[in-house]
């Protein structure tokens, strides 16, 4: 009991503890709302210290030894509580208002050192021989140090990581085969949440001794790579152009740095190309890369670029030829029916329909892909065969959806007939199938039947006048006059554009 013989239960310690308790309540009101729960344990310890002091005062009348034990416990709780209050004042209030962030592990170590100093001062003031206690526990300290060697290593590793800010909370890192976001860095370990939602605990020392990739530093921009092979007969510049168009505008892909394509190698079955693009959301990397692959497939199919299979032998049979012929016949019939039902060409003769169908191409677009873009030059008309397409207009920098096209509708007719820039942006709302008539095909048809131009101009004029009539509230007589004017003007544009006499 000699250790406690100089301890005394007095009101001085009570008032000091009570003062720090009131100060803690005031400091908590100065904290931001998201940090208002800090200091709860400190508050509890200070309150417990007051209770123990009351208990020590009551026990002093009955058992002096019990009173000394309770008083010593009250002093220890007060020391911890005072350390917590000073830590809250320095790191959360003063440095927090100055926007200076101290790593949590370093903060905990400094708080522990401050607590140790306070306890030593209290013990020394109480008459305890601190030197003899330290000397007597040297062997025990050595044993504990050896047992906690890995823990101490992790502690200093965590401090090192936070002091030099190699890894910070919120960073996306890769440790071994694991990729996750750092959620907390504690004394012994670092906590990560993977993209699958799993919690991974990594010893701090492992972060210093192994290779770690930080996707969040120096910037959040991250390069993604795709390898894809195309047949040797396709010119590399054509392939590069198709791939760059496919990746442009894909959700999650950055415009800067710009995507890049280079021929990588000449393989057994194909020329392999390396497509590089940049993202800034590593959490969605798989989804973004998957969408880019989807768009590359659709773009390659539209451009008739062959992605060959690694096959050495090819077997041709009459059955396959017959199937291919039936498929061509079905596609030709579908093109003819789409042209015949289209308002723009409904007044043409059957021979005209068949001539147009011969030059019409079938094109598929994946969900979300932009088919035409407002302001871009255009040279083709699209007839929607399957799926729905969103029509969007950009006004003063803001884009809004104004209509949804359904199977049978068409768009891009003014660019086809007059070469004018696209008037709106059209994007696939789902996987869509279209029939495309471009200017070269229409030029072939008009070269054989130039009278078609006048019929198409009348349809275009009627459609344009109908829209203008709804906008300007034209009377029937004014609408008819406007239709004649539009028809004459459009016919002149068409003849001039296609060099028709």
VEXDREN-2710 file (C-alpha; in Angstrom, 1 decimal):
% VEXDREN-2710
k/r/px/py/pz
1/UNK/0.0/0.0/0.0
2/UNK/3.1/2.3/0.1
3/UNK/2.4/3.4/-3.4
4/UNK/-0.8/5.1/-2.3
5/UNK/0.3/6.4/1.1
6/UNK/0.7/10.0/-0.1
7/UNK/-2.6/10.2/-2.1
8/UNK/-5.2/12.3/-0.5
9/UNK/-8.9/12.8/-1.4
10/UNK/-9.4/16.5/-1.7
11/UNK/-11.9/18.9/-3.3
12/UNK/-9.2/20.4/-5.6
13/UNK/-9.2/17.4/-7.9
14/UNK/-13.0/17.5/-7.9
15/UNK/-13.2/21.1/-9.1
16/UNK/-10.5/20.5/-11.7
17/UNK/-12.4/17.5/-13.1
18/UNK/-15.7/19.4/-13.0
19/UNK/-14.1/22.3/-14.8
20/UNK/-12.8/20.1/-17.6
21/UNK/-16.2/18.4/-17.8
22/UNK/-18.0/21.8/-18.4
23/UNK/-15.3/22.8/-20.9
24/UNK/-15.8/19.6/-22.8
25/UNK/-19.5/20.2/-23.1
26/UNK/-18.7/23.7/-24.5
27/UNK/-16.1/22.4/-27.0
28/UNK/-18.5/19.8/-28.4
29/UNK/-20.9/22.6/-29.4
30/UNK/-18.1/24.2/-31.5
31/UNK/-17.6/21.0/-33.5
32/UNK/-19.2/20.5/-37.0
33/UNK/-22.4/18.6/-37.0
34/UNK/-20.9/15.5/-38.5
35/UNK/-18.3/15.4/-35.6
36/UNK/-20.7/16.3/-32.8
37/UNK/-20.4/12.8/-31.3
38/UNK/-16.7/13.1/-30.6
39/UNK/-15.6/13.2/-26.9
40/UNK/-18.4/10.9/-25.7
41/UNK/-15.9/8.5/-24.0
42/UNK/-14.0/11.5/-22.5
43/UNK/-17.2/12.8/-21.1
44/UNK/-18.0/9.4/-19.6
45/UNK/-14.5/9.2/-18.0
46/UNK/-14.7/12.6/-16.4
47/UNK/-18.1/11.9/-15.1
48/UNK/-16.9/8.5/-13.7
49/UNK/-13.9/10.4/-12.1
50/UNK/-16.4/12.7/-10.2
51/UNK/-18.4/9.7/-9.0
52/UNK/-15.2/7.9/-7.8
53/UNK/-14.2/11.0/-5.9
54/UNK/-17.5/11.1/-4.2
55/UNK/-17.2/7.5/-3.4
56/UNK/-13.6/8.0/-2.0
57/UNK/-14.8/10.8/0.2
58/UNK/-17.5/8.6/1.7
59/UNK/-15.1/5.6/2.1
60/UNK/-12.5/7.8/3.9
61/UNK/-14.7/7.7/7.0
62/UNK/-14.8/3.9/7.0
63/UNK/-11.7/2.4/5.4
64/UNK/-8.7/4.6/4.5
65/UNK/-7.2/2.0/2.2
66/UNK/-10.4/1.7/0.1
67/UNK/-10.6/5.5/-0.1
68/UNK/-7.0/5.7/-1.4
69/UNK/-7.7/3.1/-4.1
70/UNK/-10.9/4.9/-5.3
71/UNK/-9.0/8.2/-5.2
72/UNK/-6.2/6.8/-7.3
73/UNK/-8.7/5.4/-9.9
74/UNK/-10.4/8.8/-10.0
75/UNK/-7.0/10.5/-10.7
76/UNK/-6.3/8.1/-13.6
77/UNK/-9.8/8.6/-15.1
78/UNK/-9.3/12.4/-14.7
79/UNK/-5.9/12.2/-16.4
80/UNK/-7.4/10.3/-19.4
81/UNK/-10.3/12.7/-19.5
82/UNK/-8.1/15.8/-19.4
83/UNK/-5.9/14.4/-22.2
84/UNK/-9.1/13.8/-24.3
85/UNK/-10.3/17.4/-23.7
86/UNK/-6.9/18.9/-24.6
87/UNK/-6.8/16.6/-27.7
88/UNK/-10.2/17.7/-28.8
89/UNK/-9.3/21.4/-28.3
90/UNK/-6.1/21.2/-30.2
91/UNK/-6.9/18.9/-33.1
92/UNK/-10.6/19.3/-33.7
93/UNK/-11.2/23.0/-32.7
94/UNK/-8.0/24.9/-33.3
95/UNK/-6.4/22.9/-36.1
96/UNK/-9.8/21.9/-37.5
97/UNK/-10.8/25.6/-38.0
98/UNK/-7.4/26.2/-39.7
99/UNK/-8.2/23.2/-42.1
100/UNK/-5.1/21.3/-40.8
101/UNK/-5.7/17.6/-40.7
102/UNK/-3.6/15.4/-38.4
103/UNK/-3.6/11.7/-39.2
104/UNK/-5.7/9.7/-36.7
105/UNK/-2.9/7.3/-35.7
106/UNK/-0.5/10.2/-35.0
107/UNK/-3.2/11.9/-33.0
108/UNK/-3.7/8.7/-30.9
109/UNK/0.0/8.3/-30.3
110/UNK/0.4/11.9/-29.1
111/UNK/-2.7/11.5/-26.9
112/UNK/-1.2/8.4/-25.3
113/UNK/2.1/10.2/-24.7
114/UNK/0.3/13.1/-23.1
115/UNK/-1.6/10.7/-20.9
116/UNK/1.6/9.0/-19.9
117/UNK/3.2/12.3/-18.9
118/UNK/0.1/13.4/-16.9
119/UNK/0.1/10.0/-15.1
120/UNK/3.8/10.3/-14.2
121/UNK/3.3/13.8/-12.9
122/UNK/0.3/12.8/-10.8
123/UNK/2.2/9.8/-9.4
124/UNK/5.3/11.8/-8.7
125/UNK/3.2/14.5/-7.0
126/UNK/1.5/11.8/-4.9
127/UNK/4.9/10.7/-3.6
128/UNK/5.3/7.6/-5.8
129/UNK/8.9/6.7/-6.8
130/UNK/8.4/6.7/-10.5
131/UNK/12.1/5.8/-11.2
132/UNK/11.9/2.7/-9.1
133/UNK/8.7/1.6/-10.9
134/UNK/10.3/2.0/-14.3
135/UNK/13.5/0.2/-13.2
136/UNK/11.6/-2.6/-11.6
137/UNK/9.5/-3.2/-14.7
138/UNK/12.3/-3.1/-17.2
139/UNK/12.4/-6.9/-17.7
140/UNK/8.6/-7.0/-18.0
141/UNK/8.7/-4.2/-20.6
142/UNK/11.3/-6.1/-22.6
143/UNK/9.1/-9.2/-22.6
144/UNK/6.0/-7.3/-23.6
145/UNK/8.0/-5.5/-26.3
146/UNK/9.1/-8.8/-27.9
147/UNK/5.6/-10.2/-27.7
148/UNK/4.2/-7.0/-29.4
149/UNK/6.9/-6.7/-32.0
150/UNK/4.6/-7.1/-35.0
151/UNK/2.0/-4.8/-33.4
152/UNK/4.6/-2.1/-32.8
153/UNK/5.8/-2.6/-36.4
154/UNK/2.3/-2.1/-37.7
155/UNK/1.9/1.0/-35.4
156/UNK/4.9/2.8/-36.8
157/UNK/4.0/1.7/-40.3
158/UNK/0.6/3.2/-40.0
159/UNK/2.1/6.4/-38.6
160/UNK/4.5/6.5/-41.6
161/UNK/1.7/6.0/-44.1
162/UNK/-0.3/8.9/-42.6
163/UNK/2.6/11.3/-42.1
164/UNK/3.9/11.1/-45.6
165/UNK/0.3/10.8/-47.0
166/UNK/1.2/7.8/-49.2
167/UNK/-2.2/6.4/-48.6
168/UNK/-5.2/8.4/-47.3
169/UNK/-8.7/7.5/-46.3
170/UNK/-10.9/7.5/-49.4
171/UNK/-8.1/6.4/-51.8
172/UNK/-8.6/3.5/-54.1
173/UNK/-5.6/1.1/-53.9
174/UNK/-4.6/-2.3/-55.0
175/UNK/-2.8/-4.6/-52.6
176/UNK/-1.8/-7.9/-54.2
177/UNK/-4.9/-9.0/-56.1
178/UNK/-7.3/-6.9/-54.0
179/UNK/-8.7/-3.5/-55.2
180/UNK/-10.6/-1.5/-52.7
181/UNK/-11.3/1.9/-51.1
182/UNK/-9.5/2.8/-47.9
183/UNK/-12.1/3.4/-45.2
184/UNK/-10.0/3.6/-42.1
185/UNK/-6.3/3.5/-41.0
186/UNK/-5.9/2.3/-37.4
187/UNK/-2.9/1.5/-35.2
188/UNK/-2.5/-2.0/-36.4
189/UNK/-4.2/-2.3/-39.7
190/UNK/-5.8/-0.6/-42.7
191/UNK/-9.4/-1.3/-43.7
192/UNK/-10.5/-1.5/-47.3
193/UNK/-13.9/-2.1/-49.0
194/UNK/-13.6/-3.9/-52.3
195/UNK/-15.8/-3.3/-55.4
196/UNK/-17.7/-6.4/-54.4
197/UNK/-18.6/-4.9/-51.0
198/UNK/-16.2/-7.1/-49.0
199/UNK/-14.2/-5.7/-46.1
200/UNK/-10.4/-6.4/-46.3
201/UNK/-8.1/-5.9/-43.3
202/UNK/-4.5/-5.3/-44.3
203/UNK/-1.7/-5.1/-41.7
204/UNK/0.0/-1.7/-41.9
205/UNK/3.5/-3.2/-42.2
206/UNK/2.3/-5.1/-45.4
207/UNK/1.6/-1.8/-47.0
208/UNK/5.2/-0.7/-46.6
209/UNK/6.8/-4.0/-47.5
210/UNK/4.7/-5.0/-50.6
211/UNK/3.9/-3.2/-53.8
212/UNK/0.8/-1.0/-53.6
213/UNK/-0.9/0.8/-56.5
214/UNK/-2.8/4.0/-55.6
215/UNK/-5.4/4.8/-58.2
216/UNK/-6.3/8.1/-56.5
217/UNK/-2.9/9.7/-56.6
218/UNK/-1.5/11.8/-58.2
219/UNK/-4.9/12.1/-59.9
220/UNK/-8.0/10.0/-60.1
221/UNK/-7.5/9.5/-63.9
222/UNK/-6.8/5.9/-64.8
223/UNK/-6.0/4.4/-68.2
224/UNK/-8.0/1.3/-69.4
225/UNK/-6.8/-1.0/-72.2
226/UNK/-8.6/-3.2/-74.6
227/UNK/-7.1/-5.6/-77.2
228/UNK/-9.1/-6.6/-80.2
229/UNK/-8.2/-8.3/-83.5
230/UNK/-9.6/-7.5/-87.0
231/UNK/-9.1/-9.2/-90.3
232/UNK/-6.0/-8.4/-92.4
233/UNK/-8.0/-7.1/-95.3
234/UNK/-9.2/-4.0/-93.3
235/UNK/-6.8/-0.9/-93.5
236/UNK/-5.5/0.1/-90.1
237/UNK/-6.6/3.7/-90.4
238/UNK/-10.1/2.6/-91.1
239/UNK/-10.1/0.3/-88.0
240/UNK/-8.6/3.1/-85.9
241/UNK/-11.3/5.5/-87.0
242/UNK/-14.1/3.1/-86.2
243/UNK/-12.7/2.3/-82.7
244/UNK/-12.3/6.0/-81.8
245/UNK/-15.8/6.8/-82.9
246/UNK/-17.1/3.8/-80.8
247/UNK/-15.4/4.9/-77.6
248/UNK/-16.3/8.6/-78.0
249/UNK/-19.2/9.5/-75.8
250/UNK/-19.3/6.2/-74.0
251/UNK/-20.5/6.8/-70.3
252/UNK/-17.6/7.2/-67.9
253/UNK/-15.0/7.7/-70.6
254/UNK/-13.1/11.0/-70.4
255/UNK/-12.6/13.3/-73.4
256/UNK/-9.2/14.3/-72.1
257/UNK/-6.7/12.6/-72.2
258/UNK/-8.0/11.5/-75.6
259/UNK/-8.5/7.8/-76.4
260/UNK/-5.8/6.3/-78.6
261/UNK/-5.5/3.2/-80.9
262/UNK/-2.3/1.6/-82.2
263/UNK/-1.7/-1.7/-84.1
264/UNK/-0.1/-3.9/-81.5
265/UNK/0.9/-7.1/-83.4
266/UNK/0.3/-9.2/-86.5
267/UNK/-1.3/-12.4/-85.2
268/UNK/-2.0/-15.7/-86.8
269/UNK/-5.7/-14.8/-87.5
270/UNK/-5.8/-11.0/-87.2
271/UNK/-4.1/-7.7/-86.7
272/UNK/-4.4/-7.0/-82.9
273/UNK/-5.2/-3.4/-82.0
274/UNK/-4.6/-1.8/-78.6
275/UNK/-7.3/0.7/-77.6
276/UNK/-6.5/3.0/-74.6
277/UNK/-9.0/5.3/-72.9
278/UNK/-9.2/7.1/-69.6
279/UNK/-11.7/7.0/-66.7
280/UNK/-11.8/8.7/-63.3
281/UNK/-14.1/6.3/-61.5
282/UNK/-12.2/3.1/-60.6
283/UNK/-15.2/1.8/-58.8
284/UNK/-17.1/1.5/-62.1
285/UNK/-14.1/0.3/-64.2
286/UNK/-15.7/-3.1/-65.1
287/UNK/-19.0/-1.5/-66.1
288/UNK/-17.3/1.2/-68.2
289/UNK/-15.0/-1.2/-69.9
290/UNK/-17.9/-3.5/-70.6
291/UNK/-19.9/-0.7/-72.2
292/UNK/-16.9/0.2/-74.4
293/UNK/-16.6/-3.4/-75.6
294/UNK/-20.3/-3.4/-76.4
295/UNK/-20.0/-0.3/-78.4
296/UNK/-16.9/-1.5/-80.2
297/UNK/-18.9/-4.7/-81.3
298/UNK/-21.8/-2.7/-82.7
299/UNK/-19.5/-0.2/-84.4
300/UNK/-17.4/-3.0/-86.0
301/UNK/-20.6/-4.7/-87.2
302/UNK/-21.9/-1.5/-88.8
303/UNK/-18.6/-0.8/-90.5
304/UNK/-18.5/-4.5/-91.7
305/UNK/-15.2/-5.1/-89.9
306/UNK/-14.6/-8.8/-89.4
307/UNK/-13.4/-10.0/-86.0
308/UNK/-12.0/-13.4/-87.1
309/UNK/-12.1/-16.5/-85.0
310/UNK/-8.8/-18.3/-84.5
311/UNK/-9.7/-21.1/-86.9
312/UNK/-7.3/-23.0/-89.2
313/UNK/-9.9/-24.9/-91.3
314/UNK/-13.1/-23.7/-92.9
315/UNK/-15.8/-26.1/-94.0
316/UNK/-18.4/-24.9/-96.6
317/UNK/-21.6/-26.8/-97.2
318/UNK/-24.6/-26.3/-99.4
319/UNK/-26.8/-26.1/-96.3
320/UNK/-25.0/-23.1/-95.0
321/UNK/-25.2/-21.4/-98.4
322/UNK/-28.9/-22.0/-98.6
323/UNK/-29.3/-20.6/-95.1
324/UNK/-27.3/-17.5/-96.0
325/UNK/-29.4/-17.0/-99.2
326/UNK/-32.7/-17.3/-97.2
327/UNK/-31.3/-14.8/-94.7
328/UNK/-30.4/-12.4/-97.5
329/UNK/-33.9/-12.7/-99.0
330/UNK/-35.5/-12.0/-95.6
331/UNK/-33.4/-8.9/-95.1
332/UNK/-34.1/-7.7/-98.7
333/UNK/-37.9/-8.1/-98.0
334/UNK/-37.6/-6.3/-94.7
335/UNK/-35.8/-3.4/-96.4
336/UNK/-38.4/-3.2/-99.2
337/UNK/-41.3/-3.2/-96.7
338/UNK/-39.7/-0.5/-94.6
339/UNK/-39.2/1.8/-97.6
340/UNK/-42.7/1.1/-99.0
341/UNK/-44.3/1.9/-95.6
342/UNK/-42.2/5.0/-95.1
343/UNK/-44.0/8.3/-95.5
344/UNK/-41.2/9.9/-97.4
345/UNK/-41.2/7.2/-100.2
346/UNK/-44.8/6.0/-100.0
347/UNK/-45.8/7.8/-103.2
348/UNK/-43.1/6.3/-105.3
349/UNK/-43.6/3.4/-107.8
350/UNK/-42.7/-0.2/-106.9
351/UNK/-39.8/-0.1/-109.2
352/UNK/-38.5/2.9/-107.3
353/UNK/-38.9/1.1/-104.0
354/UNK/-37.0/-1.9/-105.3
355/UNK/-34.2/0.3/-106.6
356/UNK/-33.9/2.1/-103.2
357/UNK/-34.0/-1.2/-101.3
358/UNK/-31.1/-2.5/-103.3
359/UNK/-28.9/0.3/-102.0
360/UNK/-30.2/0.3/-98.4
361/UNK/-28.0/-1.0/-95.6
362/UNK/-29.0/-2.6/-92.3
363/UNK/-27.4/-1.1/-89.2
364/UNK/-27.6/-2.0/-85.5
365/UNK/-27.0/0.3/-82.5
366/UNK/-26.6/-0.6/-78.9
367/UNK/-28.6/1.0/-76.0
368/UNK/-27.2/4.5/-75.2
369/UNK/-25.3/4.9/-78.5
370/UNK/-25.6/8.2/-80.3
371/UNK/-26.7/7.6/-83.9
372/UNK/-26.5/11.2/-85.1
373/UNK/-25.4/14.3/-83.2
374/UNK/-26.8/17.8/-83.5
375/UNK/-24.6/20.1/-85.6
376/UNK/-22.6/17.3/-87.2
377/UNK/-22.5/17.0/-91.0
378/UNK/-24.9/14.3/-92.3
379/UNK/-25.3/12.3/-95.5
380/UNK/-27.8/9.6/-94.6
381/UNK/-31.4/8.9/-93.7
382/UNK/-32.4/6.3/-91.0
383/UNK/-35.6/4.3/-91.0
384/UNK/-36.2/2.8/-87.6
385/UNK/-37.1/-0.9/-88.0
386/UNK/-36.9/-2.1/-84.4
387/UNK/-36.5/-0.4/-81.0
388/UNK/-37.0/3.2/-79.8
389/UNK/-34.8/6.3/-80.4
390/UNK/-34.7/9.5/-78.2
391/UNK/-34.6/12.9/-80.0
392/UNK/-32.7/15.5/-78.1
393/UNK/-32.2/19.2/-78.7
394/UNK/-29.4/21.3/-77.3
395/UNK/-30.5/24.9/-76.4
396/UNK/-28.1/27.3/-74.7
397/UNK/-25.8/24.5/-73.6
398/UNK/-28.6/22.3/-72.1
399/UNK/-29.8/19.2/-73.8
400/UNK/-33.4/18.0/-73.4
401/UNK/-35.4/15.1/-74.9
402/UNK/-38.2/16.3/-77.1
403/UNK/-39.6/13.2/-78.7
404/UNK/-39.3/9.4/-78.9
405/UNK/-39.3/7.7/-82.3
406/UNK/-40.9/4.3/-82.7
407/UNK/-40.5/1.6/-85.4
408/UNK/-41.5/3.0/-88.8
409/UNK/-40.4/6.5/-88.0
410/UNK/-37.4/8.1/-89.9
411/UNK/-34.9/10.8/-89.1
412/UNK/-32.0/12.6/-90.9
413/UNK/-34.0/13.3/-94.1
414/UNK/-32.9/17.0/-94.4
415/UNK/-29.2/16.1/-94.2
416/UNK/-29.8/13.3/-96.8
417/UNK/-31.5/15.5/-99.3
418/UNK/-29.8/18.9/-98.9
419/UNK/-26.5/18.2/-97.0
420/UNK/-27.6/20.4/-94.1
421/UNK/-26.1/19.8/-90.6
422/UNK/-28.1/17.6/-88.2
423/UNK/-30.9/19.4/-86.6
424/UNK/-31.0/17.2/-83.5
425/UNK/-29.3/14.4/-81.6
426/UNK/-30.8/10.9/-81.9
427/UNK/-29.7/8.2/-79.5
428/UNK/-30.8/4.6/-79.1
429/UNK/-32.9/4.1/-75.9
430/UNK/-32.4/0.3/-76.3
431/UNK/-30.9/-2.0/-78.9
432/UNK/-32.2/-0.7/-82.2
433/UNK/-32.2/-1.9/-85.8
434/UNK/-32.3/0.7/-88.6
435/UNK/-32.2/0.8/-92.4
436/UNK/-29.8/3.4/-93.8
437/UNK/-30.0/5.2/-97.1
438/UNK/-27.0/7.4/-97.7
439/UNK/-26.4/10.1/-100.3
440/UNK/-24.3/7.9/-102.6
441/UNK/-27.2/5.4/-102.8
442/UNK/-29.8/8.1/-103.4
443/UNK/-27.6/9.6/-106.0
444/UNK/-27.6/6.3/-107.9
445/UNK/-31.4/6.2/-107.7
446/UNK/-31.8/9.9/-108.8
447/UNK/-29.5/9.3/-111.7
448/UNK/-31.9/6.7/-113.0
449/UNK/-35.1/8.4/-112.0
450/UNK/-34.6/12.2/-111.4
451/UNK/-38.4/12.7/-111.1
452/UNK/-38.2/11.1/-107.7
453/UNK/-36.6/14.3/-106.3
454/UNK/-39.8/16.3/-106.9
455/UNK/-41.9/13.8/-105.1
456/UNK/-39.6/13.6/-102.1
457/UNK/-39.4/17.4/-102.0
458/UNK/-43.2/17.6/-101.8
459/UNK/-43.3/15.1/-98.9
460/UNK/-40.5/17.0/-97.0
461/UNK/-42.3/20.3/-97.6
462/UNK/-45.6/18.9/-96.3
463/UNK/-43.9/17.6/-93.2
464/UNK/-42.0/20.9/-92.6
465/UNK/-45.1/23.0/-93.2
466/UNK/-47.0/20.9/-90.7
467/UNK/-44.5/21.6/-88.0
468/UNK/-44.4/25.3/-88.8
469/UNK/-48.2/25.4/-88.8
470/UNK/-48.3/24.0/-85.3
471/UNK/-45.7/26.5/-84.2
472/UNK/-47.1/29.6/-86.0
473/UNK/-50.8/28.7/-85.9
474/UNK/-51.2/29.0/-89.7
475/UNK/-54.6/29.0/-91.3
476/UNK/-55.4/26.3/-94.0
477/UNK/-54.9/28.8/-96.8
478/UNK/-51.6/30.1/-95.3
479/UNK/-50.4/26.6/-94.7
480/UNK/-51.1/25.6/-98.4
481/UNK/-49.2/28.7/-99.6
482/UNK/-46.3/27.9/-97.2
483/UNK/-46.3/24.3/-98.4
484/UNK/-45.9/25.4/-102.0
485/UNK/-43.1/27.8/-101.2
486/UNK/-41.3/25.1/-99.1
487/UNK/-41.7/22.5/-101.9
488/UNK/-40.3/24.9/-104.5
489/UNK/-37.4/25.9/-102.2
490/UNK/-36.5/22.3/-101.1
491/UNK/-36.7/21.1/-104.7
492/UNK/-34.2/23.7/-105.8
493/UNK/-31.9/22.7/-102.9
494/UNK/-32.2/19.0/-103.8
495/UNK/-31.5/19.6/-107.5
496/UNK/-28.5/21.8/-106.7
497/UNK/-27.1/19.4/-104.1
498/UNK/-27.4/16.4/-106.4
499/UNK/-26.5/18.3/-109.6
500/UNK/-29.8/17.5/-111.2
501/UNK/-30.9/19.3/-114.3
END
